[in-house]
Amino acid sequence: MAGKKPFGNPVPVSDLATEILDPVLRKRAGISIGLVQSWEEIAGPRLAGRSRPEKIQWPRRLHEDDPFEPAMLVIACEGMAALHLQHEAGEIINRVNAFLGFNAIGRIKILQKPVLTEKARPKPALRPLTSAEKAKLSDTVGKIEDDGLRASLERLGATILGESKPRGS
């Protein structure tokens, strides 16, 4: 038992999140996280920032031997993006089907509503840190030997402190 680590190899958090979220998305929206993550490649950068796939609606089959019918992809989008999306619907259907590996999607339904993606979401203004906060943060991360890690943790700490109200206010 000596020399054995109690845990396996490190796994990226994004892989763990995908393992958790993918089954939930499949069950609730009939959509995979891979489709959501690849939306910019599928829709193109112009539409991806103003739209997102919401769900895939599969037609009900009354009997197991009913023929396969393609599903409808529901896409949320903002304002004028709906017109562009409608114009490019055929191309998007082809790209989604190519991504999925079969002719799963037969049509698109467009829902106009606000869509804030990470790129479009405004970042909150951070307040400047007090000299005491800067000193404490620098002291906290100062013992970390790796320069890149130390700088990243210092930026993270400054962001967290900058989002909160200063103590004593």
Secondary structure, 3 states (H helix, E strand, C coil): CCCCCCCCCCCCHHHHHHHHHHHHHHHHHCCCHHHHHCHHHHHCHHHHCCEEEEEEECCCCCCCCCCCCCEEEEEEECCCHHHHHHHCHHHHHHHHHHHHCCCCEEEEEEEECCCCCCCCCCCCCCCCCCHHHHHHHHHHHCCCCCHHHHHHHHHHHHHHHHHCCCCCC
